[in-house]
Amino acid sequence: MEVADEKGRVMHTSPQDVTVVALLADPDAPTEIAQRMARGLSTRLAEKSGQGQQFDVKVISEPFTAGTEDPRTLMRRIMDRGSAEDWDIIVALTDLPLHSHGRKVVVDLSHEHGLALLSLPSLGGLRLQTRARRAVEEAVLGLAGPQDTGVEEAPRRQWHPGPFAGRLTPVHQGQVGEEETADLRYVVSGPRGYLRVLFGMVRANRPWRLVPGLSKALAAALATGAVATVNSTVWTLAEALSTPRLVIAMVGSVALMIGWLIVDAELWHRSAEGSPEARQKARLYNASTVLTVGIGVLVCYVGLLLINVVWALFILNDQVFAAMTREPLDSTDYWTLSWFVASTATVGGALGSGLESDEAIRAAAYSKREQERRHMLEDDHAV
């Protein structure tokens, strides 16, 4: 049954006064977050509303951001998507960083149409599930609550940016154009806002997933490490290297691996536009890619180091080692040798990464994931 609220908005309210909330989520991480959130969301909303109101939460996984990152376009898509459904409120979740008027968008709200667009990276890299749940709850309750018809700005005062704001990262209202679907926008800005969005993008990329995607590179690195560990020349070199040189070897091998993966898989994002905002987004994409790939490579490096230590403990003979290096084998030598071998093996792994499929590596880059969503939408239309 359709009824109109005091603002004239059409609400598809059931006879039991149940508000239908649709969580429209992009595929991959946003869908997983929405599905975990939906399990107890109806109960939490009913408890917090305090008006005997009931909620029915649905999760819809669709690549609604395919082909665009413009908040105005996305809000119109969300409104069109819900026009044929019996949804009262739509909260859209995306793991893309959204920009408007040079600012990084946290959330767009339309009280007239019952819409909210939430950019997950703007929530930061820590406690993402909790922050996303609190943000969705605040959005739904603000959109579902009674609107004061006496004051035009009342809907704006009902929203509280508590789920997003913190002492170190202030969230404030952003500019909204007259022709936009949204009537309220919150943004973050400045260096702290940039870092928050950047870490949120890296968190959404889930860099630990890069490790199993580098299986061939890891196999090459392990083979290199196994051979190097039993090489007497490597023993002598490891004994002669000072700690600063070992650090330089580690940093150099990791940097080489990161650079090779980015170049080989064509992860570097180049903007086709020359506007300052386009360049700013390109820098943000590239910074998140470097951090994501870097974390994945560091995890691989630590794994190689631990495996090399175990292998050295098993294979090395103190008498043979002393005869070759003229130094007794002690516990420090195991770590020094394993450290040097891990750096050498990482270089071997960089060469082995050329055998990887680009899809596994490209999954770490936002720009490539957006291309995959675009292809997915084109395939759906072609069916």
N, C-alpha and C positions, 0 to 999 in steps of 0.2 A: 504494500500500500504506500502511495506517495503522499507525503505531507510537506508543507513548507514551514521552515522555522521563522523566527521573528525578523531575520534579515532577508527573507524571501528565497532562501536556498532550498532547493528540492531535496528532501531526504527520503530514501527508500526504506521507510521504517516498517518492520514487521508488526503484526498484531501483538506480539509479545514484547514490543518495545526493545528489540535487540538491534544494536548498532553494528553493522557489518563493516569490519576493518580489513582492507586488503593490503598486505605487504608485498608490493611489487618490487622484486629484487633482480638485479643483474645476475647472470650465471656465475658459478664458481663461489668465491668467498662470500659475497653478499647473500646468496641463496642459503648457504650453510648457516650464516649468522641469523638470518630471518627464521629458518626452520627451528633452530635451537631457541630462539626468542619466543616463538609462537606457542611453545608448549605450555607455558604458564601465564601468557600475556593476558588472556581473557579474564582470568581470576584477578590478576593484579590491577587491571583497569577498572574492574567492577568495584574492588575495594577502595581504590583511590578516588573514584568519581563521587562516592558518598551520596548518590541520589537514587539508589536502587536501579541504576542503569546496567544493562547487560550488553556484553560485547561478543561478537563472533569473529574470530581472526582467521583469515585465509592467507596462504602464501602462494604467490604466483611467480614463477621463475621465467623471465623473458629478457632478452637483450635490448631493453628499451633505449639504451644510450647509443646504439649502433649508428655510426656515421656522424655523430655530433656530440659536442661537449658544452653546448650553449644552454644555460639554464632556462632561458625563455622558450626555446624549442622543446626542451624536455618537459617543461610544465604543460605545454600544449599537448604533447604526446600523451602524457599521463591523463589529462582531462579527457582527451578523445578515447583513450583506452577504457576509461571507466564509464563513459556515457552509455554504453550498451550493457552494462552489468548492474547488478543490484547492490553496489558498494556505496556505503555512506561516506566513508573516509578512505583515502588512498595515501599510504606512506611509501614512497619509492626510495630504495636503497641502492646506491652505486659505489663502486670502489674507485671511480674516477675523480680526480681533483677538478672542481668546477670553479670557473672564474667569471666575474662580472664587474665591469668598470674598474679593472685593474686590481680587484680584491679577490681573495680566495673565499668562496662561498661555503658556509657551514650548513645552512638549511634555508630553503625557500618555503614559504607558507602561503596558501590561498584559503582564507576563511570563507570566502564566498562559494568556492567550489569544493571545499573539504579536502584539499591536497597538501601534501608535504613532500619535499624532495631533500633527502639527506645525503651528504657526501661523507662517506665513512672515513677517508683519510684525514678530514678536518678534526676528527676525534682524537688523533694522535696514535702512537704506537703501543701504548700500555692500556691494559684492561679494556680492550676494544669491545668485547661482548657486553660487559656491564655498562659502559658508556653508551653503546648503541641502544641497549634496552631502555635505559633511562631517557634517552633522547626521543625514542619512539613513543614512550609513555607520555612524556610531556607534550609532544606534538598532537597525539590522539586526544588527550584530555582537553587541550586548548581548542582543538577544532570541534570537538563534540560538545563542549560546554555551552551554556546559554550565552547569547550575545546581547549586549546592551544596545538597544536601538537609539537611546538618547544621545550617545556620543559616538561620533564616527570612528575615533581612534581606540575605542574600547578593546577590540580584538588584539591590538598590539600590546596593550598593557597586561593581557592575560598570559602572554608568553614569558617564560623565565628562562634565560640561557644557562641555568645552573648545570645541566648535564655537559655543557661544552666548556664553560669558563673555568678559569683557575686563577690563582694569584699571579702566576707567571705568564699566562696566556689569556689576556682579556678578549672577550667576544663582544662585539658591538653591532648595532644595526647598520645595515648597508643601504645603498641607494637602490631604489626600485623605480623603474620607468612607468609612466602613466599607462602605456599600452601593454604592460606585462600582465600575465595571469596572476602572478604572486602579488600579495599586498603587504608582505613582511619578509625581510631578509636579514639574516645574521651572517657576518663575515669575520675573518681573522686577517690581520695585516701586520706588517713589520717583520723584523728578523725572527722573533719568537713564533709568530704565526707561520712563517715560512718553514721553520724547523719542525713545527708540529705537523704540518701537512706532509712534509718530506718523510718524517718517521712513520706517519700513518700510511703513506704509499708503500714504504718498504714493508711494513707489517702486513698490508693487504697482499703484497706480492708473495709472502710466505717463502723467504729465501731458502729455508731448509729443504724445500721441494726440489731445489736445483741439484742437491747432492745425488739422489738416485738417477737424475737425468744425465749425470756425467759418468755413467758406468764404464764406458770405454776409456775415458780419460783416467779414471781411478785404476782400471786394470793396467794401463800403461805405467802409471805412477808406481803401483805396487810392484810390478815386474822390475822397473828401474831400481826401486829401493831394495828389493831382494838381492839383485846382482851387486849393487854398490856396497851393501853391508858386508859382503864376503871378499871385497877387493882390498888388498893390502895398501894400494896407493891411496885409496879413500881413507883408510885408517891414518896414514901418515899426514894427509892433508887436514883431517879433522883435528889431529893432535896439534898441528902447527897453527891453526886458526884461532885468533883471539875472539872474545865475546863480541866486540863491536863488528868484526868481520862476519861472524855468524848471523848477527842481526841484519847486516846489510844483505847477506845472501838470502835470508828469509824474506825480507821486504822486496828485494828484487825479483825473486821467483814468484811471489804472490802477485806482484804488480804485473809481471809478464803474463801470468795465467789470466788475470782479469782483463788485461788489454787484448789478449788473443781471443778470448771468448766473445768480447764485445764486437771486435772487428770481424771475426769469422762468421758470427751469426747475424751481423748487421743490426746490432741493437741500438746503435747511436741514432737518436731522433733528430732529424733535420726538418725544420719547419718550412713549409712552402710559402708562408706569409712573412712579410718583413716588418709587421707591426711590433711595437714594444711588448704588447701583451702576448703575442705569439712567441716571441723570443724568450719571454719570461717562462712560458709554459714549457718550451723546449728545454730550457735549463733545468727546470724542475723534473721533467721526465728523465733527463740524462743523469742528474744527480741521484735519483732513486734507482736507476739501473745500475750505476756504479756501486752504490751501497749494497744493493741486493746481490749482485754478482760477487762483490767483495766478501760479504758475509758467507755466502755459499762456499767460496774458495777457502776462506779461513777455516770453516768447519771441516772441509776436506783435508786441509793441512794438519790440523790437530789430530784428525783420525790417522793420517799417515805417520805422524810422529809417534803416536801410541803403538801402532802396529810395528813400526820399526824398532821400538824399544823392546817389545816382546820378542821379535825375531832376533835381535842382537843378543838378548839374554839366553836364547836357546842355542844359537849357532856359534857364538864367539868362544874361542879357547884362549885362556889367559897366557899359556906358554907360547902359543903361536903369535899372539898379539904382541907380547913382549919381545919376541925375537925379531919381529918386523919393525916395530916402532921404537924399540929400545926403552920402552916405558912400561911399568907394570899396569895391568888392567884393573881399574877400580870403578866404582859406581859412577863417578863423574864422566868417565870415558864413554859409558853406555849412552848417557844423555847427550854428550857432545857429538858423538858419532851419529846417533839417531836424528839429532837436530840438523846436522849437515846433510845427511842422506835425505831427509824430508824435503829440504830445499832443492836438492838435485832431482828428486823424484817428481816434484811439482813441475819442474821444467819439462821432464819427460811426459807428464800428464797433459801439459799444454799442447804438445805435439799430438798426443793421442786424442785430444778433444776434437781434432779435425775429422775423426771418424764418427762423431756424434751426429744425430739428426738435429737440424736447427730448431725443430719444434720444442724440444725439451728445454733448450737454452732460451729461446724466445719467450717462453712462458714467464720468465722473470721480468720482462719489459712491459710497461703499461701500453706503449704505443703499439706493440705487436698484438697484445691481447685485444685492443680495440679493433685491429684489422680482422682478427678471428671472429669477433662478434658481428662485424659487418658482413663477412662471408656467410656466417650462420643465418643472418636475416635474409640475405639474397637467396640462399638455398631454400629457405622456407617459402619465399615468394615464388620460386621456380617450380615447387611441387604442385 
